[in-house]
Amino acid sequence: PDHLKGSYQSFTQADMSRLRAAGYNGQFRTVETGVRDYVEWLKAQRSS
């Protein structure tokens, strides 16, 4: 919303260079995939 512009950070991107330098070469999930997987995990926790 316009009244919040300038009051918060609207974009954040992590610097993954140290993780890569430490040897991690795996793929990262998209936000959509991560949220979907997390919701599915939460549902599984409730039913167990």
Distance bins in CASP14 RR format, pairs under 12 A and 6 or more apart:
PFRMAT RR
TARGET T0000
AUTHOR 0000-0000-0000
RMODE 2
METHOD distances of the structure
MODEL  1
1 7 0 0 0 0 1 0 0 0 0 0 0
1 8 0 0 0 0 0 1 0 0 0 0 0
1 10 0 0 0 0 0 1 0 0 0 0 0
4 10 0 0 0 0 1 0 0 0 0 0 0
12 31 0 0 0 0 0 1 0 0 0 0 0
13 28 0 0 0 0 0 1 0 0 0 0 0
13 31 0 0 0 0 0 1 0 0 0 0 0
14 20 0 0 0 0 0 1 0 0 0 0 0
14 28 0 0 0 0 1 0 0 0 0 0 0
15 21 0 0 0 0 0 1 0 0 0 0 0
16 22 0 0 0 0 0 1 0 0 0 0 0
16 23 0 0 0 0 0 1 0 0 0 0 0
16 24 0 0 0 0 1 0 0 0 0 0 0
16 25 0 0 0 0 0 1 0 0 0 0 0
16 26 0 0 0 0 0 1 0 0 0 0 0
16 27 0 0 0 0 0 1 0 0 0 0 0
16 28 1 0 0 1 0 0 0 0 0 0 0
17 23 0 0 0 0 0 1 0 0 0 0 0
17 24 0 0 0 0 0 1 0 0 0 0 0
18 24 0 0 0 0 1 0 0 0 0 0 0
19 25 0 0 0 0 1 0 0 0 0 0 0
19 26 0 0 0 0 1 0 0 0 0 0 0
19 28 0 0 0 0 1 0 0 0 0 0 0
20 26 0 0 0 0 1 0 0 0 0 0 0
20 28 0 0 0 0 0 1 0 0 0 0 0
27 33 0 0 0 0 0 1 0 0 0 0 0
28 34 0 0 0 0 1 0 0 0 0 0 0
29 35 0 0 0 0 1 0 0 0 0 0 0
29 36 0 0 0 0 1 0 0 0 0 0 0
29 37 1 0 0 1 0 0 0 0 0 0 0
29 38 0 0 0 0 1 0 0 0 0 0 0
30 36 0 0 0 0 1 0 0 0 0 0 0
30 37 0 0 0 0 0 1 0 0 0 0 0
31 37 0 0 0 0 0 1 0 0 0 0 0
31 38 0 0 0 0 0 1 0 0 0 0 0
32 38 0 0 0 0 0 1 0 0 0 0 0
32 39 0 0 0 0 0 1 0 0 0 0 0
33 39 0 0 0 0 0 1 0 0 0 0 0
33 40 0 0 0 0 0 1 0 0 0 0 0
34 40 0 0 0 0 1 0 0 0 0 0 0
34 41 0 0 0 0 1 0 0 0 0 0 0
34 42 0 0 0 0 0 1 0 0 0 0 0
35 41 0 0 0 0 0 1 0 0 0 0 0
35 42 0 0 0 0 0 1 0 0 0 0 0
36 42 0 0 0 0 0 1 0 0 0 0 0
36 43 0 0 0 0 0 1 0 0 0 0 0
37 43 0 0 0 0 0 1 0 0 0 0 0
37 44 0 0 0 0 0 1 0 0 0 0 0
38 44 0 0 0 0 0 1 0 0 0 0 0
38 45 0 0 0 0 0 1 0 0 0 0 0
39 45 0 0 0 0 0 1 0 0 0 0 0
39 46 0 0 0 0 0 1 0 0 0 0 0
40 46 0 0 0 0 0 1 0 0 0 0 0
40 47 0 0 0 0 0 1 0 0 0 0 0
41 47 0 0 0 0 0 1 0 0 0 0 0
41 48 0 0 0 0 0 1 0 0 0 0 0
42 48 0 0 0 0 0 1 0 0 0 0 0
END
